[in-house]
Amino acid sequence: MPESYNREAFGAAFNVSRETLDKLSLYYDILQHWQKRLNLVSARSLDDFWHRHVADSAQILAHIDKKPYVWLDIGSGAGFPALIVALLRPAITMHLVESNHRKAAFLDAIIREIDCPATTHACRAQDLSLPAIDMISARACAPLSRLLPLLAPH
């Protein structure tokens, strides 16, 4: 992965449509607005949004085929990688789990504003009941030793 991306470089590298890039740009604008009230990402990482958050999230797609997976993202926070994956692969059924209700409200706002195919669950992962899950992601959620027991039922 290159050292840095901007909107155009990300779009070219990941073959992203102008419409999806527009949604990602809106995501950035909304994230900046909510960041003032919630600590969603580190303040410094906002300056490198396209590389640090978008490209970092999108790179996972190179390692999976294009099946219509059911995906669970634990501790979704600001929505990375889940919402990037959902925008780039709309056939994926994306479930975001965020126990912090203010962060869950942010996720709901993003999903609504950018018309992203995803569902937010404002609860703890161990309290969630979903049908069979194909993929699970968790970015900066918990140490692996604590995360794996939470995910075992899924």
RAURGI-V719227 format. One record per pair of residues at least 4 apart in sequence whose ideal C-beta (glycine too) atoms are under 8 Angstrom apart, sorted by sequence separation. I is the first residue (numbers start at 1). J is the second residue. D is the distance in whole Angstrom. If there is no record, write none. Layout:
BEGIN
i=[I/I]
j=[J/J]
d=[D/D]
END
This chain:
BEGIN
i=[5/6/7/8/9/10/11/16/17/18/19/20/21/22/23/24/25/26/27/28/29/30/31/32/34/35/41/42/44/45/48/49/50/51/52/53/54/55/60/79/80/81/82/83/84/85/86/100/101/102/103/104/105/106/107/108/109/110/111/123/124/138/142/143/144/146/147/148/4/5/11/16/35/41/48/49/50/51/64/79/98/99/111/123/142/10/11/34/35/76/86/98/110/141/2/11/45/85/111/121/5/16/35/45/73/86/111/142/31/73/85/98/111/138/11/31/2/10/35/71/83/96/107/41/82/108/83/107/138/7/10/32/71/82/31/71/136/104/7/79/104/105/7/31/104/136/76/28/60/71/73/76/77/101/133/70/71/73/75/76/94/96/98/57/58/66/68/69/70/71/72/73/74/75/77/94/95/96/98/99/56/57/61/67/68/69/71/73/75/83/93/94/95/96/97/98/99/126/130/53/56/57/60/66/68/70/72/78/92/94/96/99/125/57/58/77/95/97/99/125/128/53/57/58/61/76/79/83/87/90/97/126/57/61/78/79/83/97/87/125/24/54/58/86/53/76/79/83/86/97/86/83/95/83/95/41/82/40/41/40/95/41/10/9/10/14/13/7/92/4/6/10/14/76/5/10/4/5/4/14/31/3/10/2/5/1/5/75/74/27/85/1/1/82/27/72/81/1/72/81/80/24/70/70/72/70/71/74/77/24/40/70/71/72/73/74/75/77/23/38/70/71/72/73/74/75/77/37/38/69/70/71/72/73/75/40/69/71/73/75/20/67/74/75/20/38/64/16/34/74/14/34/74/60/74/30/31/30/57/72/27/30/30/26/27/26/24/23/23/23]
j=[9/10/11/12/13/14/15/20/21/22/23/24/25/26/27/28/29/30/31/32/33/34/35/36/38/39/45/46/48/49/52/53/54/55/56/57/58/59/64/83/84/85/86/87/88/89/90/104/105/106/107/108/109/110/111/112/113/114/115/127/128/142/146/147/148/150/151/152/9/10/16/21/40/46/53/54/55/56/69/84/103/104/116/128/147/16/17/40/41/82/92/104/116/147/9/18/52/92/118/128/13/24/43/53/81/94/119/150/40/82/94/107/120/147/21/41/13/21/46/82/94/107/118/53/94/120/96/120/151/21/24/46/85/96/46/86/151/120/24/96/121/122/25/49/122/154/96/49/81/92/94/97/98/122/154/92/93/95/97/98/116/118/120/80/81/89/91/92/93/94/95/96/97/98/100/117/118/119/121/122/80/81/85/91/92/93/95/97/99/107/117/118/119/120/121/122/123/150/154/78/81/82/85/91/93/95/97/103/117/119/121/124/150/83/84/103/121/123/125/151/154/80/84/85/88/103/106/110/114/117/124/153/85/89/106/107/111/125/116/154/54/84/88/116/84/107/110/114/117/128/118/116/128/118/130/77/118/77/78/78/133/80/50/50/51/55/55/50/135/48/50/54/58/120/50/55/50/51/51/61/78/51/58/51/54/51/55/125/125/79/137/55/56/137/83/128/137/59/130/139/139/84/130/131/133/132/133/136/139/87/103/133/134/135/136/137/138/140/87/102/134/135/136/137/138/139/141/102/103/134/135/136/137/138/140/106/135/137/139/141/87/134/141/142/88/106/135/88/106/147/88/109/150/137/151/109/110/110/139/154/110/113/114/113/114/114/114/114/115/116]
d=[5/7/6/6/6/6/8/5/7/6/7/6/6/7/6/7/7/6/6/6/7/6/6/8/6/8/5/8/8/7/4/5/5/5/6/6/6/6/7/4/6/5/6/6/6/6/7/7/6/7/7/6/6/6/6/6/6/6/8/5/7/7/4/7/6/7/6/7/8/4/4/6/5/6/8/6/6/7/7/8/5/8/5/6/5/7/8/6/7/5/6/4/7/6/7/8/5/6/5/6/7/8/7/7/7/4/8/7/6/4/7/6/7/6/5/7/7/8/7/7/8/6/8/7/5/5/7/4/8/6/8/6/7/5/7/8/6/5/7/7/8/8/6/7/4/6/4/5/6/5/7/6/7/5/5/8/7/7/7/5/8/6/6/5/8/7/4/5/5/5/5/5/5/7/8/7/7/7/7/7/7/3/7/8/7/7/7/7/8/8/8/4/5/5/5/6/6/6/7/7/7/8/7/7/7/7/7/8/8/7/7/5/5/8/5/6/6/7/8/7/8/5/4/7/6/7/8/6/7/5/8/7/6/6/7/6/7/5/6/8/6/6/6/5/8/6/6/8/5/6/4/5/8/6/6/8/6/6/5/4/8/8/5/7/8/7/7/6/8/7/5/6/5/7/4/6/8/4/5/8/6/8/8/8/7/8/5/8/5/8/8/6/8/7/7/8/6/6/7/6/6/8/8/7/5/7/7/7/8/7/7/5/7/7/8/7/6/7/6/6/5/4/5/5/4/8/8/8/6/4/8/7/8/7/7/7/5/7/8/3/6/8/5/7/7/6/7/7/5/7/7/7/7/7/7/7/8/6/8/6/6/6/8/6/6/5/8/4/7/7]
END
